[in-house]
Amino acid sequence: MNRFTKIASTSLFVALSAAGYSHAATPRTVDEALRSTANPAFNVVELSSLGHRSPILAEYKDLSPASMSARGLHAAIESNRGLDRQLTAENVEVGNIVGAERAADGSFVFYLR
């Protein structure tokens, strides 16, 4: 029984880990949330500050700020006047943002090139 429990719990952890990672918000839903959330909380992360094995770095390192997805993100941010002002106050140039994610607490994380 102990061996079965170990195998079952290991399988459960692996399944939950994969489900959690694949459940990340798609760029479109992040864009929509950015447009509609008034004065959202956010964090800014520079890609150069991440470790070379970071999955976030792997996801965004080859993405240009001029890419289609980044331009859509820029448009979503600029359409939200409060967010645009907050980012400007933090000296964040919207044109340098290459990605964004919604955190579990509802805040946003912006990734800068």
C-alpha positions as CSV (number, residue, x, y, z in Angstrom):
1,M,0.0,0.0,0.0
2,N,2.9,2.4,0.8
3,R,4.4,1.9,-2.7
4,F,1.0,2.6,-4.3
5,T,0.6,5.8,-2.3
6,K,4.0,7.0,-3.3
7,I,3.3,6.4,-7.0
8,A,-0.1,7.9,-6.8
9,S,1.1,11.1,-5.0
10,T,4.0,11.5,-7.4
11,S,1.7,11.2,-10.3
12,L,-0.7,13.7,-8.8
13,F,2.1,16.3,-8.3
14,V,3.3,15.9,-11.8
15,A,-0.2,16.3,-13.2
16,L,-0.9,19.4,-11.1
17,S,2.4,20.9,-12.1
18,A,1.7,20.5,-15.8
19,A,-1.8,21.7,-15.4
20,G,-0.7,24.8,-13.5
21,Y,1.8,25.7,-16.1
22,S,-0.5,25.1,-19.1
23,H,-3.3,27.1,-17.4
24,A,-1.4,30.4,-17.8
25,A,-3.5,33.1,-19.3
26,T,-3.3,33.5,-23.1
27,P,-2.1,36.8,-24.5
28,R,-5.6,37.7,-25.6
29,T,-7.1,37.3,-22.2
30,V,-4.3,39.3,-20.7
31,D,-4.9,42.1,-23.2
32,E,-8.6,42.1,-22.4
33,A,-7.9,42.2,-18.7
34,L,-5.4,45.1,-19.1
35,R,-8.0,47.1,-21.0
36,S,-10.7,46.6,-18.5
37,T,-8.9,46.7,-15.1
38,A,-8.8,50.2,-13.6
39,N,-5.5,51.1,-11.9
40,P,-4.2,47.5,-11.6
41,A,-1.3,46.5,-9.4
42,F,1.7,45.4,-11.3
43,N,5.4,44.3,-11.2
44,V,8.0,45.0,-13.8
45,V,10.7,42.4,-14.5
46,E,13.6,43.0,-16.8
47,L,14.5,39.9,-18.8
48,S,18.2,40.5,-18.2
49,S,17.6,40.0,-14.4
50,L,16.3,36.4,-14.9
51,G,18.5,33.4,-14.6
52,H,19.5,31.7,-17.9
53,R,17.4,28.6,-17.0
54,S,14.2,30.6,-16.3
55,P,11.2,29.4,-18.2
56,I,10.0,33.0,-18.4
57,L,13.3,34.0,-20.1
58,A,12.9,31.1,-22.5
59,E,9.4,32.2,-23.4
60,Y,10.2,35.9,-24.0
61,K,13.9,36.1,-24.9
62,D,13.4,35.9,-28.7
63,L,10.3,38.0,-28.7
64,S,10.8,41.5,-30.2
65,P,9.0,44.5,-28.8
66,A,7.9,45.0,-32.5
67,S,6.2,41.6,-32.7
68,M,2.5,41.3,-33.3
69,S,1.8,40.0,-29.8
70,A,3.9,42.8,-28.2
71,R,2.2,45.5,-30.2
72,G,-1.2,44.2,-29.2
73,L,-0.1,44.3,-25.6
74,H,1.2,47.9,-26.1
75,A,-2.2,48.9,-27.5
76,A,-4.0,47.3,-24.6
77,I,-1.8,49.2,-22.1
78,E,-2.2,52.5,-23.9
79,S,-5.9,52.1,-24.0
80,N,-6.0,51.9,-20.2
81,R,-5.2,55.5,-19.2
82,G,-4.6,54.7,-15.5
83,L,-2.2,51.9,-16.2
84,D,-0.4,53.9,-18.9
85,R,0.1,56.8,-16.3
86,Q,1.3,54.3,-13.6
87,L,3.9,52.8,-15.9
88,T,5.1,56.2,-17.0
89,A,5.4,57.3,-13.4
90,E,7.6,54.2,-12.8
91,N,9.8,55.2,-15.8
92,V,8.6,52.1,-17.8
93,E,8.6,52.7,-21.6
94,V,5.6,50.7,-22.9
95,G,7.5,50.1,-26.2
96,N,10.0,48.0,-24.3
97,I,7.4,45.5,-22.9
98,V,7.6,42.1,-24.6
99,G,5.1,40.2,-22.5
100,A,2.7,40.2,-19.6
101,E,1.1,37.7,-17.4
102,R,-1.7,37.8,-14.8
103,A,-0.6,36.7,-11.4
104,A,-2.8,34.6,-9.1
105,D,-3.6,37.6,-7.0
106,G,-5.0,39.5,-10.0
107,S,-2.0,41.8,-10.5
108,F,0.0,41.9,-13.7
109,V,3.7,41.1,-14.4
110,F,5.3,43.0,-17.3
111,Y,8.4,41.7,-18.9
112,L,10.8,44.2,-20.4
113,R,13.5,43.8,-23.0
